[in-house]
Amino acid sequence: MASNSPGLRPFFEPRGVVIVGARRSPGFGYVIPIALQRQGWGDRLFLVNPAGGELHGLPLYRSVSEVPGDPDLAVVIVPAEAVPATLEEIGRRGIRHVVIESAGFNEVGEEGRARQRAAKEAAERHGIRVIGPNCVGVVNTANRFSTVEVVEKALTPGPLGVIAQSGVFGNILLDGLHQEGLYISKAVTLGNRMDVDECEMLDYLHRDPETRVVMMYLEGASDGRRLVETLRRVTADKPVLILKSGRTGKGREATASHTGSMSGEDELYEAAFRQSGAVRAESLDELIDMAKVFVSQPLPRGNRLGITTSSGSLGALATDAAVSAGLLLPPLSGETASRMRAIAPRWMNVRNPLDVGPSGAYLQAITALMEDPGMDMVLAIMVMPFAVFREFMARGVSVKDFLGGTAGLRELAPQKPLVACSIGDQGFLEDLDEALTAAVPLIRSPERAARALAALYRYASRKKE
């Protein structure tokens, strides 16, 4: 794939950044300069406020025209009514990329729509590319650049690109993804999409070498046909996972009042995602589950699922969800059945799902399914009553000690997805997550784990078409 177009690169890799609306009182204009200094951008940071003076050890320039050097990005955090004139000033200074974080435009009625039209006209007169308004802009973990303050761990580089229409939603999502073991390459919140939209950002992340999977929160498309064409092009190389709001009439009203988006009939979006190869999530939990699986697992060769479980009931729930989502549960191969019968107690049914109960044969069962040529993917459901876990802890035995060499499981069948599932005591879950390592994602529901694997299969089968 070609290198990124310079058209959007200054949003993520600016030579210098001007904060128009830096302020001494609490707010974005106060905290963003602090964050950028902490992230190593202090020597390329210019603050503008008509009052002048100093802020965070940096001079406050009274106007954009006074800013020295060669900055190529401006972040605008001024009242909405001042944005058009601010864009004129930025344009005269020669800056051609702007993030408008101010709100009060299309999302607030006719007066706001008039403001957005005036801002767009000013930007177009000067050839300015705009992200926003009503957003929090971008994050690039590779160079630690962001136009919004995020927690330090969220700046750990990873393979997940994030596109969100909502500014605050995107910000909160970034603050929490690392707790799910998900780390991003780049993120953008688009807001009202006065200029840059989801299609341009999809193309950008398609070409971005650090991004392997794209996660999207979408309220509505600015151009439905173009979105389908873009998604079809991107999903041929990289998975695109989409959470779309506005399924109901009331939901569509909420999106219109939030970012000014016209959401449209949900059936049209459902068909568009299906035709283009995008993978739609039904909920935020499902979006995160799918992202955990897609960034860590290989694509399966088929839809044959092997399940091992220490709870028959959870195995049955996973089976129902898997079959409903289009997966098959074939019988164990003769060799696998023989291996398991050799170590199984009399009460254990050697079949798929493979219920090991309290036998302790977790690792042997997972190993057998991973090596079974009749299985394309494996779901390992591992639960333990707190009383048992407490006894292990009292004896100084961790889940990692009990399970043994889980790190080597991926090496048994590198082409075969392996997902773990567990519920129960938080201490056990944390211990299990640490034992599994990032190579094996842990999902907190058997049904959700099965559906995430089914989504991985659907994407894989679509790529083969």
PyMOL commands that set and color helices and strands:
alter all, ss='L'
color gray80, all
select helices_A, chain A and resi 9-12+28-38+42-44+64-66+80-93+106-108+110-126+152-155+167-180+198-207+224-235+249-259+266-276+284-296+312-324+334-343+357-359+362-371+386-394+399-403+406-412+426-436+446-464
alter helices_A, ss='H'
color red, helices_A
select strands_A, chain A and resi 17-20+45-48+54-55+58-61+73-76+97-100+129-131+137-140+145-146+160-164+184-189+213-218+240-244+279-281+305-309+354-355+377-381+418-421+442-443
alter strands_A, ss='S'
color yellow, strands_A
deselect
rebuild
show_as cartoon
